[in-house]
């Protein structure tokens, strides 16, 4: 039974570390916003 508790504790701890890392990356490291404009070849736009 102690090995089950140890396994659950370790997996919970690793999951919490992964979740915290993703949270920090998502909230504190915003990418620089840029506008990308590229023509799409082969598309005709019908204007009324």
The 8 nearest C-alpha neighbors of each residue, nearest first, counted from 0:
[[1, 3, 2, 4, 5, 6, 7, 8],
 [2, 0, 4, 3, 5, 6, 7, 8],
 [1, 3, 5, 0, 4, 6, 7, 8],
 [4, 2, 6, 0, 1, 5, 7, 8],
 [5, 3, 7, 1, 6, 2, 8, 0],
 [4, 6, 2, 8, 3, 7, 9, 1],
 [7, 5, 3, 9, 4, 8, 2, 10],
 [8, 6, 4, 10, 5, 9, 11, 3],
 [7, 9, 5, 11, 6, 10, 12, 4],
 [8, 10, 12, 6, 11, 7, 5, 13],
 [11, 9, 13, 7, 12, 8, 14, 6],
 [12, 10, 14, 8, 9, 13, 7, 15],
 [11, 13, 9, 15, 10, 14, 8, 16],
 [14, 12, 16, 10, 15, 11, 9, 17],
 [13, 15, 11, 17, 16, 12, 10, 18],
 [14, 16, 18, 12, 13, 17, 19, 11],
 [17, 15, 13, 19, 14, 18, 20, 12],
 [18, 16, 20, 14, 15, 19, 13, 21],
 [17, 19, 15, 21, 20, 16, 14, 22],
 [20, 18, 22, 16, 17, 21, 15, 23],
 [21, 19, 17, 23, 22, 18, 16, 24],
 [20, 22, 24, 18, 23, 19, 25, 17],
 [23, 21, 19, 25, 20, 24, 18, 26],
 [22, 24, 20, 26, 21, 25, 27, 19],
 [25, 23, 21, 28, 22, 26, 27, 20],
 [26, 24, 22, 23, 21, 27, 28, 29],
 [27, 25, 23, 24, 28, 22, 29, 21],
 [26, 28, 23, 24, 29, 25, 22, 30],
 [29, 27, 24, 26, 25, 30, 23, 31],
 [28, 30, 27, 31, 26, 25, 24, 32],
 [31, 29, 32, 28, 33, 25, 27, 24],
 [30, 32, 33, 29, 28, 34, 27, 35],
 [33, 31, 30, 34, 29, 35, 28, 36],
 [32, 34, 35, 31, 30, 36, 29, 37],
 [35, 33, 36, 32, 37, 31, 30, 38],
 [34, 36, 33, 37, 32, 38, 39, 31],
 [37, 35, 34, 38, 39, 33, 40, 32],
 [36, 38, 39, 35, 40, 34, 42, 41],
 [39, 37, 40, 36, 42, 41, 35, 43],
 [38, 40, 42, 37, 41, 43, 36, 44],
 [39, 41, 42, 38, 43, 37, 44, 36],
 [40, 42, 39, 43, 38, 44, 37, 45],
 [43, 41, 40, 39, 44, 38, 45, 37],
 [44, 42, 45, 41, 40, 39, 46, 38],
 [43, 45, 46, 42, 47, 41, 39, 40],
 [46, 44, 43, 47, 42, 41, 39, 40],
 [45, 47, 44, 43, 42, 41, 39, 38],
 [46, 45, 44, 43, 42, 41, 39, 38]]
